[in-house]
Amino acid sequence: MSRIAPTLTHLQQQGRKALIPYLMAGYPDPAHTLPLMHALVQGGADIIELGVPFSDPMADGPVIQKAGEAALRHGVGMGEVLAMVREFRATDTATPIVLMGYANPVENYNLKHGANRFVEDAAAAGVDGVLIVDYPPEECVAFAAALRAHQMDLIFLLAPTSTDKRMQQVADMASGYVYYVSLKGVTGSGALDTDEVEAMLPRI
């Protein structure tokens, strides 16, 4: 079991919701990532979503795109992100870390280092969960099983347009938590309709 479920259970017992901020690894430069991760925890973060830089983040808006581009210019790839998690774990063994990104960096890491090495190295680094935006549940059976075998969660996205069938597919495959996007479009676009969110959560 990853650190995610015990963290959420503890928060539920306290009557609290989880604060899960997002941070792009390597932005504004690699030296700032570790201090920022610790600052988030000190500021009340319960779980940290650590973004993996990618050159074509099609589901993200301009802010995250620019942050990822800056990180890539500093040479931050999956290997560097895992090294940041390992360094974070040297002084924080409790806060769950979820890597959030796209399929390409995962696939590229395995091509460079060997089949299934991403899962093995992420577990060794201290990662608790993985959210891969462009991995659909119907193509993730083996990946989800490999993550579970290494005590990590596979987290999926749901959107306002998700059907009941898609919600069931995600529920059958996901663990840790489900990420509800809550608005149509890329990250940062449009106004949030809180009434729509309130209506969708019981369905999910």
VEXVEX-706264 format. One record per residue (C-alpha): x, y, z; residue in one letter; residue number from 0. Coordinates in Angstrom, 3 decimals. Example, Ala and Ser with C-alpha at 12.3 -4.5 7.8 and 13.67 -1.06 7.14 Angstrom:
VEXVEX-706264
+----------+----------+----------+-------+-------+
:     east :    north :       up : vomar : sekol :
+----------+----------+----------+-------+-------+
:   12.300 :   -4.500 :    7.800 :     A :     0 :
:   13.670 :   -1.060 :    7.140 :     S :     1 :
+----------+----------+----------+-------+-------+
END
This chain:
VEXVEX-706264
+----------+----------+----------+-------+-------+
:     east :    north :       up : vomar : sekol :
+----------+----------+----------+-------+-------+
:    0.000 :    0.000 :    0.000 :     M :     0 :
:    1.234 :    3.479 :   -0.854 :     S :     1 :
:    1.150 :    6.415 :    1.551 :     R :     2 :
:   -1.952 :    7.815 :   -0.177 :     I :     3 :
:   -4.709 :    5.648 :    1.337 :     A :     4 :
:   -3.475 :    5.995 :    4.955 :     P :     5 :
:   -3.150 :    9.763 :    4.466 :     T :     6 :
:   -6.695 :   10.087 :    3.138 :     L :     7 :
:   -8.063 :    7.818 :    5.877 :     T :     8 :
:   -6.352 :    9.917 :    8.540 :     H :     9 :
:   -7.760 :   13.121 :    7.052 :     L :    10 :
:  -11.241 :   11.619 :    6.883 :     Q :    11 :
:  -11.034 :   10.668 :   10.562 :     Q :    12 :
:  -10.173 :   14.304 :   11.304 :     Q :    13 :
:  -13.051 :   15.567 :    9.156 :     G :    14 :
:  -10.619 :   17.214 :    6.749 :     R :    15 :
:  -10.191 :   17.279 :    2.985 :     K :    16 :
:   -6.815 :   16.746 :    1.357 :     A :    17 :
:   -4.819 :   19.706 :    0.073 :     L :    18 :
:   -2.974 :   18.453 :   -3.025 :     I :    19 :
:   -0.945 :   21.204 :   -4.732 :     P :    20 :
:    0.794 :   20.773 :   -8.078 :     Y :    21 :
:    4.422 :   21.668 :   -8.726 :     L :    22 :
:    6.311 :   21.374 :  -12.014 :     M :    23 :
:    9.606 :   19.623 :  -11.328 :     A :    24 :
:   12.542 :   21.752 :  -12.440 :     G :    25 :
:   10.677 :   25.065 :  -12.491 :     Y :    26 :
:   11.867 :   27.782 :  -12.221 :     P :    27 :
:   15.070 :   25.732 :  -12.121 :     D :    28 :
:   16.076 :   22.361 :  -10.652 :     P :    29 :
:   17.627 :   23.856 :   -7.518 :     A :    30 :
:   14.269 :   25.252 :   -6.413 :     H :    31 :
:   12.213 :   22.043 :   -6.649 :     T :    32 :
:   13.269 :   20.375 :   -3.402 :     L :    33 :
:   12.926 :   23.531 :   -1.244 :     P :    34 :
:    9.525 :   24.190 :   -2.828 :     L :    35 :
:    8.361 :   20.631 :   -2.070 :     M :    36 :
:    9.323 :   21.023 :    1.582 :     H :    37 :
:    7.713 :   24.485 :    1.698 :     A :    38 :
:    4.461 :   23.018 :    0.385 :     L :    39 :
:    4.446 :   20.464 :    3.194 :     V :    40 :
:    5.219 :   23.137 :    5.773 :     Q :    41 :
:    2.376 :   25.205 :    4.306 :     G :    42 :
:   -0.144 :   22.396 :    4.798 :     G :    43 :
:    0.077 :   20.163 :    1.724 :     A :    44 :
:   -1.156 :   16.635 :    2.423 :     D :    45 :
:   -0.069 :   15.150 :   -0.925 :     I :    46 :
:    2.160 :   16.661 :   -3.620 :     I :    47 :
:    1.548 :   16.243 :   -7.335 :     E :    48 :
:    4.929 :   16.625 :   -9.021 :     L :    49 :
:    4.722 :   17.453 :  -12.702 :     G :    50 :
:    7.020 :   15.639 :  -15.135 :     V :    51 :
:    8.147 :   18.066 :  -17.871 :     P :    52 :
:    7.001 :   17.174 :  -21.381 :     F :    53 :
:    7.305 :   19.046 :  -24.665 :     S :    54 :
:    3.694 :   18.563 :  -25.795 :     D :    55 :
:    1.336 :   18.670 :  -22.783 :     P :    56 :
:   -1.897 :   18.802 :  -24.783 :     M :    57 :
:   -4.219 :   18.840 :  -21.755 :     A :    58 :
:   -2.440 :   21.742 :  -20.043 :     D :    59 :
:   -2.829 :   25.467 :  -20.496 :     G :    60 :
:   -0.093 :   28.039 :  -21.167 :     P :    61 :
:    1.105 :   28.402 :  -17.549 :     V :    62 :
:    1.980 :   24.732 :  -17.125 :     I :    63 :
:    3.277 :   24.532 :  -20.704 :     Q :    64 :
:    5.722 :   27.382 :  -20.061 :     K :    65 :
:    6.814 :   25.870 :  -16.755 :     A :    66 :
:    7.480 :   22.548 :  -18.471 :     G :    67 :
:    9.414 :   24.232 :  -21.275 :     E :    68 :
:   11.599 :   26.028 :  -18.738 :     A :    69 :
:   12.281 :   22.756 :  -16.906 :     A :    70 :
:   13.179 :   21.001 :  -20.164 :     L :    71 :
:   15.640 :   23.790 :  -21.000 :     R :    72 :
:   17.320 :   22.989 :  -17.689 :     H :    73 :
:   17.633 :   19.349 :  -18.755 :     G :    74 :
:   14.988 :   17.979 :  -16.394 :     V :    75 :
:   13.594 :   14.652 :  -17.575 :     G :    76 :
:   12.146 :   11.618 :  -15.841 :     M :    77 :
:   15.513 :   10.563 :  -14.399 :     G :    78 :
:   16.007 :   13.964 :  -12.809 :     E :    79 :
:   12.441 :   13.957 :  -11.440 :     V :    80 :
:   13.003 :   10.572 :   -9.768 :     L :    81 :
:   16.259 :   11.884 :   -8.304 :     A :    82 :
:   14.339 :   14.830 :   -6.806 :     M :    83 :
:   11.873 :   12.432 :   -5.177 :     V :    84 :
:   14.744 :   10.357 :   -3.756 :     R :    85 :
:   16.306 :   13.482 :   -2.284 :     E :    86 :
:   12.948 :   14.580 :   -0.829 :     F :    87 :
:   12.572 :   11.171 :    0.819 :     R :    88 :
:   15.873 :   11.632 :    2.650 :     A :    89 :
:   14.095 :   14.007 :    5.044 :     T :    90 :
:   10.372 :   13.388 :    4.435 :     D :    91 :
:    9.192 :    9.793 :    4.506 :     T :    92 :
:    5.527 :   10.581 :    5.178 :     A :    93 :
:    4.140 :   12.932 :    2.500 :     T :    94 :
:    2.748 :   11.076 :   -0.527 :     P :    95 :
:    4.191 :   12.044 :   -3.905 :     I :    96 :
:    2.227 :   11.591 :   -7.133 :     V :    97 :
:    3.982 :   11.996 :  -10.472 :     L :    98 :
:    1.708 :   13.730 :  -12.983 :     M :    99 :
:    2.476 :   13.799 :  -16.662 :     G :   100 :
:    2.240 :   12.068 :  -20.017 :     Y :   101 :
:    3.002 :    8.686 :  -21.546 :     A :   102 :
:    6.000 :    9.745 :  -23.607 :     N :   103 :
:    8.444 :   10.342 :  -20.713 :     P :   104 :
:    7.447 :    7.002 :  -19.145 :     V :   105 :
:    7.832 :    5.074 :  -22.397 :     E :   106 :
:   11.094 :    6.838 :  -23.207 :     N :   107 :
:   12.497 :    6.006 :  -19.760 :     Y :   108 :
:   11.734 :    2.323 :  -20.290 :     N :   109 :
:   13.302 :    2.399 :  -23.757 :     L :   110 :
:   16.501 :    3.847 :  -22.308 :     K :   111 :
:   16.724 :    1.749 :  -19.141 :     H :   112 :
:   14.786 :   -1.449 :  -19.823 :     G :   113 :
:   11.261 :   -2.806 :  -19.692 :     A :   114 :
:    9.354 :   -1.909 :  -16.519 :     N :   115 :
:   12.283 :    0.108 :  -15.166 :     R :   116 :
:   10.116 :    3.178 :  -14.674 :     F :   117 :
:    7.909 :    1.321 :  -12.207 :     V :   118 :
:   10.891 :   -0.194 :  -10.415 :     E :   119 :
:   12.850 :    3.041 :  -10.198 :     D :   120 :
:    9.828 :    5.132 :   -9.212 :     A :   121 :
:    9.078 :    2.740 :   -6.358 :     A :   122 :
:   12.711 :    2.790 :   -5.246 :     A :   123 :
:   12.711 :    6.596 :   -5.306 :     A :   124 :
:    9.661 :    6.788 :   -3.039 :     G :   125 :
:    6.864 :    7.637 :   -5.482 :     V :   126 :
:    3.365 :    6.758 :   -4.230 :     D :   127 :
:    1.208 :    7.278 :   -7.277 :     G :   128 :
:    1.287 :    8.008 :  -10.978 :     V :   129 :
:   -1.201 :   10.030 :  -13.039 :     L :   130 :
:   -0.561 :    9.667 :  -16.753 :     I :   131 :
:   -2.962 :   11.951 :  -18.619 :     V :   132 :
:   -2.936 :   10.004 :  -21.899 :     D :   133 :
:   -3.046 :    6.436 :  -20.525 :     Y :   134 :
:   -6.660 :    5.255 :  -20.923 :     P :   135 :
:   -7.824 :    2.594 :  -18.445 :     P :   136 :
:   -8.523 :   -0.016 :  -21.123 :     E :   137 :
:   -4.832 :   -0.001 :  -22.065 :     E :   138 :
:   -3.437 :    0.042 :  -18.520 :     C :   139 :
:   -4.148 :   -3.388 :  -17.081 :     V :   140 :
:   -0.516 :   -4.527 :  -17.015 :     A :   141 :
:    0.790 :   -1.104 :  -15.973 :     F :   142 :
:   -1.691 :   -0.859 :  -13.097 :     A :   143 :
:   -0.779 :   -4.370 :  -11.930 :     A :   144 :
:    2.935 :   -3.533 :  -12.016 :     A :   145 :
:    2.370 :   -0.375 :   -9.976 :     L :   146 :
:    0.245 :   -2.214 :   -7.394 :     R :   147 :
:    2.931 :   -4.895 :   -7.106 :     A :   148 :
:    5.351 :   -2.103 :   -6.175 :     H :   149 :
:    2.958 :   -0.440 :   -3.688 :     Q :   150 :
:    2.033 :    2.451 :   -5.968 :     M :   151 :
:   -1.328 :    3.765 :   -7.152 :     D :   152 :
:   -2.489 :    4.475 :  -10.695 :     L :   153 :
:   -4.656 :    7.590 :  -10.688 :     I :   154 :
:   -7.021 :    8.477 :  -13.516 :     F :   155 :
:   -8.784 :   11.574 :  -14.754 :     L :   156 :
:  -12.528 :   12.017 :  -15.103 :     L :   157 :
:  -14.147 :   14.998 :  -16.820 :     A :   158 :
:  -17.590 :   16.621 :  -17.059 :     P :   159 :
:  -18.078 :   14.672 :  -20.307 :     T :   160 :
:  -17.232 :   11.258 :  -18.770 :     S :   161 :
:  -19.993 :    8.705 :  -19.243 :     T :   162 :
:  -21.155 :    6.244 :  -16.597 :     D :   163 :
:  -19.356 :    3.510 :  -18.551 :     K :   164 :
:  -16.076 :    5.454 :  -18.421 :     R :   165 :
:  -16.520 :    6.138 :  -14.710 :     M :   166 :
:  -16.960 :    2.412 :  -14.127 :     Q :   167 :
:  -13.852 :    1.593 :  -16.181 :     Q :   168 :
:  -11.848 :    4.070 :  -14.123 :     V :   169 :
:  -13.302 :    2.796 :  -10.838 :     A :   170 :
:  -12.329 :   -0.765 :  -11.767 :     D :   171 :
:   -8.729 :    0.223 :  -12.502 :     M :   172 :
:   -7.849 :    3.221 :  -10.324 :     A :   173 :
:   -6.499 :    3.325 :   -6.803 :     S :   174 :
:   -5.394 :    6.111 :   -4.478 :     G :   175 :
:   -7.890 :    8.690 :   -5.690 :     Y :   176 :
:   -9.636 :    9.839 :   -8.859 :     V :   177 :
:   -8.796 :   13.245 :  -10.307 :     Y :   178 :
:  -11.951 :   15.055 :  -11.459 :     Y :   179 :
:  -10.960 :   17.721 :  -13.965 :     V :   180 :
:  -14.158 :   19.706 :  -13.159 :     S :   181 :
:  -14.154 :   21.890 :  -16.294 :     L :   182 :
:  -13.985 :   21.458 :  -20.051 :     K :   183 :
:  -10.805 :   22.498 :  -21.831 :     G :   184 :
:   -7.159 :   22.677 :  -20.870 :     V :   185 :
:   -5.850 :   23.473 :  -17.409 :     T :   186 :
:   -6.589 :   27.047 :  -16.434 :     G :   187 :
:   -9.328 :   27.632 :  -19.005 :     S :   188 :
:  -12.796 :   28.975 :  -18.346 :     G :   189 :
:  -14.728 :   29.557 :  -15.151 :     A :   190 :
:  -15.422 :   26.766 :  -12.694 :     L :   191 :
:  -19.098 :   25.839 :  -12.343 :     D :   192 :
:  -19.228 :   24.726 :   -8.710 :     T :   193 :
:  -22.870 :   23.639 :   -9.008 :     D :   194 :
:  -21.904 :   21.229 :  -11.787 :     E :   195 :
:  -19.068 :   19.864 :   -9.659 :     V :   196 :
:  -21.412 :   19.377 :   -6.710 :     E :   197 :
:  -23.817 :   17.420 :   -8.921 :     A :   198 :
:  -21.081 :   15.270 :  -10.472 :     M :   199 :
:  -19.304 :   14.115 :   -7.316 :     L :   200 :
:  -22.107 :   11.814 :   -6.078 :     P :   201 :
:  -22.237 :   10.192 :   -9.560 :     R :   202 :
:  -18.518 :    9.530 :   -9.476 :     I :   203 :
+----------+----------+----------+-------+-------+
END
